[in-house]
Amino acid sequence: MGPFYSFTGQPMSNGLTYEAAGVNIDAGNKLVDKIKTIVKSTHRPGVLGGIGGFGGCFDLSQLKAYRQPVLVSSTDGVGTKLRLAIDLKKHDTIGIDLVAMCVNDLVVMGAEPLFFLDYYATGKLEVEVAASVIEGIATGCKKANVALIGGETAEMPGMYGKDDYDLAGFTVGIVEKDAVIDGSTINPGDILIALASSGAHSNGYSLIRHIIKETNADIAQSFGEGTLADALLEPTRIYVQSVLALAQKGILKGAAHITGGGFIDNIPRILPSHCAAFIDCRSFELPPIFQWLQKMGNLSSFELRRTFNGGVGMIVCVKASDTDTALATLTSHGETAWVIGQVNAREEQEVVFSDEGK
């Protein structure tokens, strides 16, 4: 085999190494060793083996209660909220966001999340930073009762800055075939119930960062019980246990995870063509973080409702006669929940707000 060459075409005086190219395999191995206990703490019945292999295994035969099991998958990231976390050097909660964005998409179909995998890419692997991120992922997995069974850590100098990293997540869940929630049984007269968000969750951060930049806002300023930065980095709420409880009672007709696209784009995803959602804006007050964003960004109500969750992280649909049961169930699982509207026959708009035209 011939000699290794530099870009000038001259032979290198010493043999090249992967580390000289910017990739530290030893750091990667150190990270695996550091997180083994963290990952194991998320395991649930069905997980086979540990991390470090070429793939993660889950034994579906452990789930004997399912007659016609359907696997449901979801993948997502955390958007440019990650940029804010990196700039503020706060890495311990962004992993919760990653898990939440994936499992909240599964549970709207009535699926119970089973396992989770992550992808962490960086310009230079800093073991402590990566471990902090993965600890957050493990925390999110425990909240969702989903097993972290593997992932990938990629050190890619030249693709990312030294202090930058990117995240992606992937999850698989299970649901009985005849229990898949798809919104097809929703009809006019059904009730819409809101589940409160914990903040902006993981959507709209390109606009948030633009507002901060354009207004030269001090994110270290006091805001509520902490700082503005704290409010903006509050992790996405995980709704798995509460929404599954509704599905298991057989009263969940549909659910919409309020993510990118806000109320306007997400609610119609579960509505049959003959239905429209009426949202009573008088049923709740816009939380302080959204009041601040609307004021500082001079945002219209339309822009706010299409970009952010506005304090509502999930909307579920039930029959009118099941309203009290649904509210009691959600409250018992720690949710702040209220009737936010109802389903009407569609005329023109798919989502109608009580203050439209004012």
Secondary structure by P-SEA (a helix, b strand, c coil): cbbbbcccccccccccccccccccaaaaaaaaaaaaaaaaaacccccccccccccccccccccccccbbbbbbbbbcccaaaaaaaaacccccaaaaaaaaaaaaaacccccccbbbbbbbcccccaaaaaaaaaaaaaaaaaaccccccbbbbbccccccccbbbbbbbbccccccccccccccccccbbbbbbbbccccccaaaaaaaaaaaaccccccccccccaaaaaacccccaaaaaaaaaaacccccccccccccccccccccccccbbbbbccccccccaaaaaaaaaacccaaaaaacccccccbbbbbcccaaaaaaaaaaaacccccccbbbccccccccccccccc
